[in-house]
Amino acid sequence: MSTATAAPANAATHYMQGIAVPASSVQPTEFHARTRRHTLLESAKAVSQSVTGGGNLQDVYELRKSDILSSVLLKFSGQIVVTGGTTNVSARWPYDMINAKFTANGASNVINVSGLKLKAREIMKRGDLNDRGVAQSIQGNAITQGSLATASEKWGVGSGATAVAAGTYQVELEWLVPVAEDEVDLAGAVFLATSTADLTLTLDYLPISQLFFGGTATNVALTGTMSAISKKFSIPIGADGQIVVPDLSMFHSMIQSNTSALQNGDNPIRLIGQGGGKSLLRSFFQVWNGAGTAAAPLPMGATNFGPQSWTYGNNETPDTYQDGQVLRYFNERQFCSDIGGQWGFGCHDFAAELEFRDVVDMGTTSDLRLNVNIPVGVSLTTPKIEYVTEVVYRAGQAA
């Protein structure tokens, strides 16, 4: 279907993500009454890496130009083969084996986050999705809550495991790339039913040597298939012969940033991408501690984290949590998952309860900062904060 440019020259137009359509076509109520959901396998690509032989480190998925795109489910199905001895496993396994980058209709870097951040965000957004009762091993600890895993997944080997024996281990993993901020009202969904649509999903794979290392194994190989499964909604035709669409004037963005300027005490971190017309939905973070493959998240708690807050302007501080344990309490109540446990996430969420009331206007609350406090006495070795800013903004603005 082409864009609706055949309307009379004097007809009012509406611009959605850089594409002009008649203003009369933007009818959310009629759209939701008439549209149909489509779940489609867009593409499946082979993934193959080995410690001795290298492998593919990037795949690019170009989604078919049809309908309105709300999300992409990434599904990996494969196996790990350890040969000739034992191997150790990085804390980056399994979810940080990928980094997802999404660009749409001239807006570059709409989404750019690692796989573990995608898993955390899905738990944060979906109040009806939780990991309670799903047993996994992280850093040698058997946990049944806070893994971010679903029961249908298989990690093959535990995250941060040591001395994994030679053998073949089955792996089933999935990540959701949230193109739309909300899959009900489709805020942030992308209009694809035009030849001028430009949408690319790029997956960067972490080198296998950063996932499996050391030990006596002569080789470790990871092979399988990564499938991209889209959720789209058809574009109906209204009574006047024009297409009918929801309000697609917004983009939904998730950007991950890192900083190694970290020390004991207060660490003020200025959030990237601030500006007028943007609304901050949530910002969440981890502190990774340790050099190279030994790096692992610091569990969120009173021992590792002091007062946690966010500030703006001349040190205005709306929310302060007494220590990391208090933030962990609040986050578990918000998300029905102990995200601060073994994975060490902390989140300042402004959309979990009532986003129209609580979201932060990044135009009027200038100089937004996270304040991450790490008490004196916590041993830090090449520490790094990885944090994500999740916003919605008007199409045509920079992300």
N, C-alpha and C positions, 0 to 999 in steps of 0.2 A: 504494500500500500504506500502511496506517495503522501507527502505532507499536503495539508489542505490549503493550497495556495490559489485555488480557483475561485475564491470568494470575490465579490465585487470590490473594486479598488477602494471604495469609500467605507467598506465594512471595517469595524473595529477589529483589531488583532490582539492576540495575547502571545507573549513570547515565553516558551517553556524550554529551558536549557538551550537557548540559542536558536530554537526552531519556531517560526511564526505560524500560528493557527488562528482561525477566526475566534474571537472572544466568545461567541455563542457556543462553541464546541466544548468549552470548559464547564462541564456539568457533573460534578462528583457524584451526586445522588443518582442521576440517570446512568452514569457509567457503572457504578457498583451494582445496579439492578440488572444491567444487560451483559456485563462482561463474563468471560469464562476463564478459569485458571488453566494454564498449560504447563505441565512438567515435562521437560525434554532433556534427553542426553545430547548435549551440544558437541562434545568431543571426548575421546579417550586416548591417552598417550602413554606409551611405555616408559617406565622409569627404571633405570639400571645404573647402579653405582657399586664399585668395589674398592677396597682399600688398596689393592695392588694394581687395579686397572682403570681407575678413574670412573668417568661416566657423565651423564647429562646433568647439567647444573641449572638449566632454565628451560621452561616450556611457555609458549605463548598461545593463548586461546582467543580466537576471534569469534564472538558469538553471532549467531544468525540474526539478520536484521528483520525482526518481526516483533509485533506486540509491544508490551510495556514490561520491562525487566524489573523484578523486585529483589531477587537474590540468586546466588549461585552456590550450590552445594558441591564441595570438592570431596571426592571419595577415593581413598587409596586402598587397594587390595593387593597384597603381595606377601613376601616372606623375607626373613633375615636368615642367611646361612653363615654360620661360624665354622671355620675349617681349621683343623690342626692344633687346637688348644683353646685357651680361654681369652675373653676380651672384657674390657670395661665399658661402661655406658655413660655418656654425658647426661647431665641434667637437662640438656636441650631436647633429648629424646622424650616422647615421640613427636610432640606437636610443633616444636620449632624446626622440624625438618624442612618446613617451607616458610617463605615470606611471600605474601600476596600483594600485588600492585594492580590497581584498577584505574583506568582512565576512560572518560566518557565525553563525547561531543565537545572536544576542545578544552575540557577541564582536566588537566593533567594531575596526577597524584591525588585523586579523590580518595582512594584507600591505599595505604601503604603500611602494612603491619605484619608482624610475624604470626605464625600459626597459633602459638599459645595465647596471644592477645585476642585472636578471633574466638577461641574457645571460651575465654573468660568473658568476653563481651556478650556472647550468646546466652550464657548463664545470667548475666546481669540484666539483659533485656527480657528474657523469657521467664516470667515468674512461675510458669507451669512446667518448666524444665529444670530438673535438679539431678545431682549425682549421688544422692543418698542411697547407700546400700551397694554401690558399684565398687568392688574391691580392686585396688591397684597397689603397686609398690613404688614408692618415691623415696629416694635416698635410703633405701633399705628398710623403710617404715611401711608396714602393712596398714593401709587406710581404707575406710569404707565410706568416706565423705570428704569432699574437697579435692577430688582428683580431676574434676572437669570432664570426666569420661562418661560416655553412655554405655549401657549394658551390652549393646550390640557391637561395640568396638573391641579390638584385641591389640594390645601393645606389643605382643611378642615377648619382650623382655622389659623389666622394670626400668623406670627412669632413675639414672644415677646408680645402677646396679654394678657390682664388681664381680670379677671372676665368672662371667657367664660361660658355661661349658659349650664345647663344640656341638652343633646340632642345627636343626631347621626350626624356625619359629614363625608361626603364621601371624600376619599383621592385617588389621582392618581399622582404618582411621577415617574420620570425616571432619570437615571444617565448613562453616557457613560464612560466605562472604555477603554481608548485609548491604546490598546496593540501596535499598529503601531503608530509612530509619524505622518505619513501621509498616508491616506487611498488611495491615488492615486499611489504613487511609492512604497508603502508598506514598507518603511524603519522602521525596528523594529518589523514587523509582525513575527509571530512564526510558524515554521514548525511543523506540528502535525502528518503528515502521516507516523508514525513509532511507533512500539510498545514500543520503548525506550523513547518516548516523555513523559515528566512529567510536567503537567500544573495544577495548583490549584488556584482557586479564592475563597478567604475567606472573608466573610462579618461579621464584628463585629457590633452588634446593641448597640446603646447607651441605657442604662437602662431607662425605661419609666419615672422613678422618676426624671430624669434629663431633661426630656422634658416637663412634666406636673407636677405642684406642687402647694401647698398652696390652698387657697380658702376653700370652704365648701363641695366640692364633696366627696362622700363616696367612689368613685372609678372612675378611668379613664382607659379604655382599648383600645388598638390598635391591630387590627386584620386585616389579609389580606394575600395576596400571593405575594411573590417576585419571578419574573421570570428572568432567565438569557437567553438572546437571542444573539446568536453569529452571526457575519458577517465573513464568510470565503470565500476563493477563491480556486477553484479546481486546481489540479496539472496536467497539460497536459503532454502527451508523445510526444517527438520530433521525427523527421524523422529517427534518429539513434537508436530509441528504448529506449533512456534514458529519465528520467523525465526532465521537463523544469521548472526552478524556477527563481524568481527575486533574487537580491542580498539580502540575509538574514543574512549578517555578523554582523548586528548591533542589539543591544537591545535599547529599548526606556524606560526610567525610570522616574518616578515621586515619589519623597520622601518628606514627610512632617516632619518637625521638629518643636520643641517648645523650647522657652526659656523664663524663668520668670525673668532673670537678666535684668530688665528694669527700667529705671528712666527718669526723665525729662532731656532734653538735648540730646546729641548724644549717640546713641546706636549702636556700631559696632558689626555686627553679622557675624561671619565667616561661610561661606557656607560649609556644610558637603559634603563628598564624592569627594573631588577634586583629580585630578590625570591626567597623560598623556593619550592621546587617547580619551578624553571625550570632548564633545562640549555642552556648556550651551545654551539652547534655550530660557529659561526665568526663572526668579525667582519672585514669587509674595508672598504677605504677608498680614496679618491682625493683628491689635492689639486688643486683647480682654481685656476689662476692667470691673472689678466687681468680687465679690466673689460668687462662687458656681453658682446657677441657675440665679443669677442676672447678670452674665457676658454677655456682648454684645460687638459687634465690635464698635470701634471708627470710626465714619464717616471720610473719607478722605477729608481734607480741610485745609485752612490756620489756622484755630483756633486750631485744634488738632495736626497738623503736620507742623514742620519747614522744612528746606532744606532736600531733599531726594536724595541719591546718591548711587552709588556702586563704590568700589575701589578695587585695587589689588596692589601687590608688595609693593614698598616703597611709599604708599599713592598716587598712580596714580589714578586719578578720571576722567574717560571719560565722564560721564553724571552726571549733577547736576540739579535738579529741585528746583526752588526758594522756594517752599513750597508745602504742600500737595495738594492745589488747582491746582497748575500748573501740578503736576503729574496726578491729576484727569482729567484735560483737555486733556493731551496727551493720556492717556489710553482710554478715550472715543473716541477719533479720531482713535486710533488704532483698537478698538474692536467693535465700534458701540454700546456700552453699557456703562452706567454709573456705572462701577463696584466699583468705590470709594464712591458712595453715601451711602445708608443705610448699605450695607455690608462691607464698609470700606476697600476694596482691593486696594493695590498699586502694580504695576507690572513694572519690568524692563524687557522688551521684546526685544529679539535679533533675532526673527524669523518672526515677523509679516509682515515685508516689503520684505526683501531679505535675507533669512537665510544663503545662501552661502557667503554673504558678511559680515553679522553682527554678526553671532554666535561667542561666546567667547570660545577660545581654553583653556581648563582648565589646560593644561600642560604648556603653555607658559605664562599665566596670573596667577601666583601663588598667594596664600593667598587671594582669592576672598572674599570680604566682602560686605554686605549690611550696609548702614548707615541710621538708622531710627531715625530721630530727632523729639522729642516731646517737645514743648515749655514749659518753666517754667510757671506755672499757670494752666496747665491742671491737674486736679485732677486724680490721679492714685490709684486704689484700687486692690491689687493683680493682676497687669497687666501681660499679657503674649503675646508674639509675636508667631504667628503660620505662618511658611513660607514653601514654596515648592521650591525645585530645580528640574527642568525638563531638562534632558540631554539625549543625544544619545552616545553610546559607543560601542566599539568592543566587540563582544561576547567572553567570556573567561576572561574578566576583572571583578573586583569586582564593584558592583553598587555604 
